Amino acid sequence: MRFLHTADWQLGMGRRFLDRERQGQFDAARRDVLGTLGRLAVSEGCEAIVVGGDVFETNTESARTVRQALEKLRGVPVPVFLLPGNHDPLNAASIWDSERFREACPENVTVLRDETPVAVRPGFEVVGAPWRSKRPTSDLLGDLLTGLEPAPAGVLRVAVGHGAVDAVAPQADPVAAIRLAAVQAALNAGKAHYVALGDRHSTTEVAPRVWYSGAPEPTDFDEVDAGNVLVVELDEADPARPPEVRRHRVGSWRFEQVAVELNGAADVADLRARLMAMPDKDRTILNFALRGTLSVADKGALDALREQVADLFAGHRDSASRSDLAVSPADGDFDGLGLTGFAALALADLRELATGGDEDAAHRASDALGLLVRLSGRAS
């Protein structure tokens, strides 16, 4: 028996470093991947898709976001089971009870609203631990598994949960953290045969029968292995046999860390070559961590490169905590500018500020000098 395990779609998610056009492309990719999941489920012979929480970014997503997502799921030819997570809990303001969701929800989509097992077909059932608030006061998955009876003979059961597992995230809220020991005890007792988790966006094997699928499209720079879904196969003839779990890459976007030391023209040229060689620039978001010391001319070349990056790549930002790039004016930076009068006096003042003790003033003066050198180069 096979099924597809996914989670953390977070439809409607916004990224502040994307402009309006790129945000629209990002939204479309997150929506289009749902169709990819359906095609993969068919090609892999999956009987169902289980989603381990955070289907929507918030409970206030627009009717358009909801309708477009559910229209994609309508075309999926297998049952789809959605678990409310911390982003879209089953509370008084729940999106799951909204008119926009109820009207658009197709027959093949089931929301796991309570702890009652749901039959996919005879011999295969799914049970979930939905979030009912953003701050649960207990281990929701543990509560579910504690209250379950062992699965009937001949029935394979998949438990769906959401949240941080203590063995993987020891810093998690100790009140609501999923206790791995309790999960393993329930698996050993036959209460479930696989635990499909959401919340962690990187694909992670917690234990042989306990997995985070990760997000099908990456969402941030600290994710180690996002952009996957899992095809899980359980042995109906031997339920005690560990499942076969296979990663499938479905994500089309990338979040790339660019941490480099820049101390001269050659380093800037190397950075240019590295960035220009990257594939799928229009679906790649960069996080710059630039350190070192550049002349004004080399800083101008870097600024010109960053202008190209803004046009070619989906988005970029600078890491405030990991960036430390200084500019040190050199005599050669200003050779041949031919400045006279007021312009020459302004140049002298800026050079003095750029090497002074006021860090903020030095940064502003260095930026002004770099702009001056670039504009003078264009004018020539």
N, C-alpha and C positions, 0 to 999 in steps of 0.2 A: 504494500500500500504506500503510495507516494502523495505528498502534499507540498505546497510551496509556503515557506515561512518568510515573512517580511514584516517591517515595522517602521515607525517614525517617518511617515510620508510628510507630515507637517505642511499640508497643502495651504497655501496662503502666506507662507513665510516670506518676510521681507529682509533684505540685506542692505544696510545703510550705505555701503560702498558701491552699490550698483545704481546707475542712473535709470531713468524711467524706461528707456528702451531695453536696456540689459535686464532690468527687473522683469519685464514682460517675457523675455526669452527664458529667464530662470524659472518663472512660473510655468511656462509652457513645457519645459523639460520635465519638471516635477509631475505635471499632469500626464504628459505623453508616456512616461515610464509605466504608468498603470496599464496601458495597452501592451507594452512589452511584457509585463508580468503575465497578462492573460495568454499571450502567444507562447511564452515559455512554459506555462502550466500545461498547455495543450501538447506542445512538442515533447515534454518530459513525462507525459502520462499522469499528471497530478490530478487528484480527485477533489482538491479544495485548495483555497488560499487562506491562510490565517495571518492576521495583522496584529502584531503585539503592541497596539496602542499608539497614540499621537497621530491619528489619521489627519486631523486638522491642526493648524498652528494655534488657533484659539476657538472658543465657543462662539465668537462673533463674526466668523467668516461670512463673506457676502453670499447671497443666493447664487450669484454667477459661479463662484468658486465651488460651491456645493453641487450645483447642477452639472457643471462640466465634469467634475470628478465622478459623480454617480453615472453619468452618461457613458464614461469610459468603462466603468465597472459593469454596466448593463451589457456590454459586448463581450464580457468574459464568460465563457461557456461552462464554468464550474462554480460551485458555491463559494462565496467570499464571507469570511467572518471577521468583523471589526471589533476591536476592544477599545473602549474609552480609556485614555491615559491621563497623564497630568496636564497636558496642554488642552485636552477636550474632555474634562471629567463629566460624569453623568450627574450633574447637580441641577439646581433649580433653573439655571440659565443654559442648560445643556443644548448644544446644537442638535443632538440626537432626537430631541423632542420638539424641535422647531418645525414650523409648517414647511419651510423651504427644504428640509431634509425629508420629512415624511412624504411630501408630494413627489420628490424625485427618486426616492429609494426603489431600486428594482427588486424583483422577487428573489434574485439569486444572492442578495446581500442580507446578512443577518448581523445585528448588533448584539454582542454578548453582554446583556444587561444585568445578569445575575449569575449565581454560582450553580445553575442547573445545567447538567450536561446536555448538549444538543447533538442529535444524531445526524451525521452526514449521510450515512446509509447504514444498513445493518452491519455491525462489526466495526464501525468507525464513528467515534464521537469526539466532540470538541467541548471544552469547558473553560470559562474565563474568569479572571478576577478583576472586574472593572474598577476604575477609580471613580469615587463619588464626590471627591473634593480635591483641591490642590494640595492639601496637607493631611494625608491619612494618619490615623492615630495607632496604626498597627501594621504588621506585615500582611498585606492583603493576599498575596499568593499563599503565604503560610496558612492564613485563616481558611482559605479555600481548600487547600490540600488536607488540612486537619479534619475538616468537616466531611470530606468525601469518603464514601465506601470504596473498597477496591473495585476496579472495573469488572463487570461480569465476564465469565469465561467466554472466550472467543471475540472479545471486544477490545480494540485498541483505542486508547484515549490520549488526546493531546491537550495539555493544560497550557493556557495562554496567560502570561503575566507581563507586568510592566514595572520598571523601577530598578534601583541599584542593588546588586547582590553583594553581601558583606565581604565575600572572599575576593571580589574583583575591585570593589570600591570601599575600602575600610573607613574612608572619611565620610561616608554617607550618613544621613540621619539615622541614628541607631534605633529610633522608634519605628520607622517605616521600612527600613532596609529588609530585603529578602534574605532570609537565613538559608544558606546553602545546605547546611546539615539537615534542616527540616525538609527541604526539597528532595534531597537524596533519600531520606527515610521514606518519604511518600512514594518515590519511584520504586524503591526496594519492596514496598508493601503492595505494589501493583495498582496504586491509585491513579497513576498516569504512566505513560510509556515514553513521553517526550515532553519537555517544557520549552515552549516557544516564547522568548523574551523580547521586549522592546525597551527603549530608553537609552541604551548605549548605541551611538551611531556607528561605531566600528564593529565589524563582524568579529565575534569573540566566542570561542568554546569555553564555557565555564566548567563543564564536566561532560562526559560522553553523551549524556542525554539532555543536557541543558545548554542552550545556545542563545546568544544575541545574533539576530540576522544582520544588524546594522541598517543604516538608512540606504534606500536604493539610489538616491542621489546625494552626494556629499553636501554638507551644510557649513563646514567651518575648517579652519586650518589645523586644528589639533586632532582631527580624526585620523586614525592610523590606517584603517582598511574599510572605508565606506564605499558605497556604490555597488553593493552586492545584495543578492537575495539567496536563500538557501532552498535547495530541493532535498527533502528529507524522505527517506524510505525506511519503513518499519516492516519487519518480517512477521506476517500474520501466522505463519506456521510455527514460529519460535519467538513469542513476544519478549522473552528475556534477552534476546540477541541485541547488542548495541546497534542503534540505527546507522544507516549510511547517510552522511550529510555532505552535500557537494555545493560549493560556492559557484554562483554564476554572476559574472560582471554585467551589470545593466546600466550603470551610471554613465553619463556623457559629460558631466562637468568636473572640473578639477580645482582644488584649492592648493596653491603651491607656495611653499616657503622659499624666499630668496634671501639667504643670509651670506653676505660677501664682505671681504675686506678690500677697500679701494684706496690705493696709495699712489695712483698715477694714471697716465693715459692708457697704458697697457691693460690695467685692471678694468678700466671703463670699456675698452674694446672687447675684453673677454666677456664682460657682462652683456654687452650688446650681442655678441655671437651666441651666448647661451640663451638669451631671451628670444632672439630671432629664430633659433632652431626648435623652439617649443611648438608642438602641434596643437591644433584646436584652440588657437589663441582666443577666439570669440566665445569660448566656453571655459576659459581659465581665469581665475582670480588670483592675484599675486599679493603676498604679504612681504614687504621689503624690510630687511634688517641690515642696514648699510653702516659700516664702521670704517674708520680710517681718516686720512687727511689728503685733500686734493688742492691743487692750485685753482685759481679762479677760472683759468681756461679749461681745465679738466672738469671742474664743476659745471661749467657751461655745457660741455659735451654730455655730461650726465643729465642735465636738465633737458637737453634736446632729445636724448634717448627716452626720457620719461614722457615727453610729449607724444612720441611715437607709441609708447606703451599704452597711454590713455586712449589712443585711437584704435589700436589693434586688439587689445585684451578686453575681456568682459569687465574687469574692475581691478583696482589695486588700492592698497593702503600701506601706511608705514607703521611698523611696530614701535610704539613710543618707548617701550622698556628695553628694546634690543638694538635701537639705532643710535649711533654716535658718530656722525660724520662732520669733521671739521674742515674749514676752508682756510688755507694759508696763502695769502697773495704773494706772488713771486714777481720780480722785476720783469721777467719775460712775458708776463700776462698782458702787459700794457704797451709793449713795444709796437710801434707802428700805428698807434691810435691817432696820433697827431692832434691831440686835444690842446686847445688854447683857452685863455681867458677864464670865464666862469666854469666851463667844463673841466679845465685842468685843475682849478681850485677844488671843485667838487670831488674829483678823483682822489686828490691828496687827502681830503677830509675822510673819504670813505676808507681809504687804505689805513689811515690812522685808527679809525673806529674798529676796523676788522681785526686789528692786532691788539686792541685794548683789552682791559680787564672786565668790561661789562659784557657778559656772555650773550644776553639778548641783543644788545646793540651790535655786537660782533657778527651775529647770525644775520641780522638785517642788512648790515653793511656788506657782508659777503654775498648775499643774494643780489644786492644792488650792483655790486661789481661784476658779478657773473652776467647779469642782464646787460650791463653796459658793454662787456666784451662781446656777447652774442649779437647785440644790435649793431655794434660797430662792424662786426664781421659780415653781417647781412648787407650793411650799407655799402661795404667795399665791393 
